[in-house]
Amino acid sequence: MLQTIECESAQGVGGSRQNREETKMGCHAHDASAKNEDYRLSWLSEIEFAEKAHVLKMLAREVGQDHAAAIDELACRGLDAALAVLTVAVGENVADAYLRHRALWRAEQAG
């Protein structure tokens, strides 16, 4: 919003029509760049969530638990809450196992 206000005020500044048009085009390019950055961050967030969900499923399978409750907690409250669900179900801390599974999954994805 602030960027748009700055662009609009820059457009109203005196000068030739060509300068105003160049300023206007620059503002549109800046707005498009900001939207692309928002899209990229959103995409990265989705990728990160998918990775966490995949690793939680692998971990739940390893400890003999259903993954649905952990995935629900991941979506609602984050990774710590999801790991807490599995920890309570298993009776022991699963954080180290999660990190191990995540490292293995990332190694598979890289190579």
C-alpha positions as a Markdown table, in Angstrom:
| # | Residue | x | y | z |
|---|---|---|---|---|
| 1 | Met | 0.0 | 0.0 | 0.0 |
| 2 | Leu | 2.8 | 2.4 | 0.9 |
| 3 | Gln | 4.5 | 1.6 | -2.4 |
| 4 | Thr | 1.4 | 2.5 | -4.3 |
| 5 | Ile | 1.1 | 5.8 | -2.5 |
| 6 | Glu | 4.7 | 6.7 | -3.2 |
| 7 | Cys | 4.2 | 5.8 | -6.8 |
| 8 | Glu | 1.0 | 7.9 | -7.1 |
| 9 | Ser | 2.7 | 10.9 | -5.5 |
| 10 | Ala | 5.7 | 10.5 | -7.8 |
| 11 | Gln | 3.4 | 10.5 | -10.8 |
| 12 | Gly | 1.8 | 13.8 | -9.8 |
| 13 | Val | 5.2 | 15.6 | -9.7 |
| 14 | Gly | 5.7 | 18.1 | -12.5 |
| 15 | Gly | 7.8 | 17.5 | -15.5 |
| 16 | Ser | 7.4 | 16.3 | -19.0 |
| 17 | Arg | 4.8 | 13.8 | -19.9 |
| 18 | Gln | 7.5 | 11.3 | -20.8 |
| 19 | Asn | 9.0 | 11.6 | -17.3 |
| 20 | Arg | 5.6 | 11.0 | -15.8 |
| 21 | Glu | 5.1 | 8.0 | -18.0 |
| 22 | Glu | 8.5 | 6.6 | -17.2 |
| 23 | Thr | 7.8 | 7.1 | -13.5 |
| 24 | Lys | 4.4 | 5.4 | -13.9 |
| 25 | Met | 6.0 | 2.4 | -15.7 |
| 26 | Gly | 8.7 | 2.2 | -12.9 |
| 27 | Cys | 5.9 | 2.1 | -10.3 |
| 28 | His | 4.1 | -0.7 | -12.2 |
| 29 | Ala | 7.3 | -2.6 | -12.5 |
| 30 | His | 8.0 | -2.2 | -8.8 |
| 31 | Asp | 4.5 | -3.3 | -7.9 |
| 32 | Ala | 4.9 | -6.4 | -10.2 |
| 33 | Ser | 8.2 | -7.2 | -8.5 |
| 34 | Ala | 6.6 | -7.0 | -5.1 |
| 35 | Lys | 3.8 | -9.3 | -6.2 |
| 36 | Asn | 6.4 | -11.8 | -7.6 |
| 37 | Glu | 8.2 | -11.7 | -4.3 |
| 38 | Asp | 5.0 | -12.4 | -2.4 |
| 39 | Tyr | 4.2 | -15.3 | -4.8 |
| 40 | Arg | 7.8 | -16.7 | -4.3 |
| 41 | Leu | 7.5 | -16.5 | -0.5 |
| 42 | Ser | 4.1 | -18.2 | -0.6 |
| 43 | Trp | 5.4 | -20.9 | -2.8 |
| 44 | Leu | 8.4 | -21.5 | -0.5 |
| 45 | Ser | 6.0 | -21.7 | 2.5 |
| 46 | Glu | 3.9 | -24.3 | 0.7 |
| 47 | Ile | 7.1 | -26.3 | -0.2 |
| 48 | Glu | 8.2 | -26.1 | 3.4 |
| 49 | Phe | 4.9 | -27.3 | 4.7 |
| 50 | Ala | 4.8 | -30.2 | 2.2 |
| 51 | Glu | 8.3 | -31.3 | 3.3 |
| 52 | Lys | 7.3 | -31.2 | 7.0 |
| 53 | Ala | 4.2 | -33.2 | 6.3 |
| 54 | His | 6.1 | -35.8 | 4.3 |
| 55 | Val | 8.7 | -36.2 | 7.0 |
| 56 | Leu | 6.0 | -36.4 | 9.7 |
| 57 | Lys | 4.2 | -39.2 | 7.7 |
| 58 | Met | 7.5 | -41.1 | 7.5 |
| 59 | Leu | 8.1 | -40.7 | 11.2 |
| 60 | Ala | 4.6 | -41.7 | 12.2 |
| 61 | Arg | 4.9 | -44.8 | 10.1 |
| 62 | Glu | 8.2 | -45.6 | 11.8 |
| 63 | Val | 6.7 | -45.3 | 15.3 |
| 64 | Gly | 3.5 | -47.1 | 14.4 |
| 65 | Gln | 1.2 | -44.2 | 14.7 |
| 66 | Asp | -1.5 | -42.7 | 12.4 |
| 67 | His | -0.1 | -39.5 | 10.8 |
| 68 | Ala | -3.5 | -37.7 | 10.5 |
| 69 | Ala | -3.5 | -36.1 | 14.0 |
| 70 | Ala | 0.1 | -34.9 | 13.6 |
| 71 | Ile | -0.6 | -33.4 | 10.2 |
| 72 | Asp | -3.7 | -31.6 | 11.6 |
| 73 | Glu | -1.5 | -30.1 | 14.4 |
| 74 | Leu | 1.1 | -29.1 | 11.8 |
| 75 | Ala | -1.5 | -27.2 | 9.9 |
| 76 | Cys | -3.1 | -25.6 | 12.9 |
| 77 | Arg | -0.3 | -25.0 | 15.4 |
| 78 | Gly | 3.0 | -25.8 | 13.7 |
| 79 | Leu | 5.8 | -28.4 | 13.8 |
| 80 | Asp | 6.3 | -28.3 | 17.6 |
| 81 | Ala | 2.6 | -29.2 | 18.2 |
| 82 | Ala | 2.8 | -32.0 | 15.6 |
| 83 | Leu | 5.8 | -33.5 | 17.2 |
| 84 | Ala | 4.1 | -33.2 | 20.6 |
| 85 | Val | 1.2 | -35.3 | 19.3 |
| 86 | Leu | 3.6 | -38.1 | 18.2 |
| 87 | Thr | 5.6 | -37.8 | 21.4 |
| 88 | Val | 2.5 | -38.2 | 23.6 |
| 89 | Ala | 1.3 | -41.2 | 21.4 |
| 90 | Val | 4.7 | -42.9 | 21.6 |
| 91 | Gly | 5.7 | -42.0 | 25.1 |
| 92 | Glu | 9.2 | -40.7 | 24.1 |
| 93 | Asn | 10.6 | -37.6 | 22.4 |
| 94 | Val | 10.6 | -37.9 | 18.6 |
| 95 | Ala | 12.3 | -34.6 | 17.8 |
| 96 | Asp | 15.7 | -36.3 | 17.1 |
| 97 | Ala | 14.0 | -38.9 | 14.9 |
| 98 | Tyr | 12.2 | -36.1 | 13.0 |
| 99 | Leu | 15.5 | -34.4 | 12.3 |
| 100 | Arg | 17.0 | -37.7 | 11.2 |
| 101 | His | 14.1 | -38.4 | 8.8 |
| 102 | Arg | 14.3 | -34.8 | 7.5 |
| 103 | Ala | 18.0 | -35.2 | 6.7 |
| 104 | Leu | 17.4 | -38.5 | 4.9 |
| 105 | Trp | 14.5 | -37.0 | 2.9 |
| 106 | Arg | 16.5 | -34.0 | 1.9 |
| 107 | Ala | 19.4 | -36.3 | 0.8 |
| 108 | Glu | 17.0 | -38.3 | -1.3 |
| 109 | Gln | 15.7 | -35.1 | -2.9 |
| 110 | Ala | 19.1 | -33.8 | -3.6 |
| 111 | Gly | 20.5 | -36.8 | -5.3 |
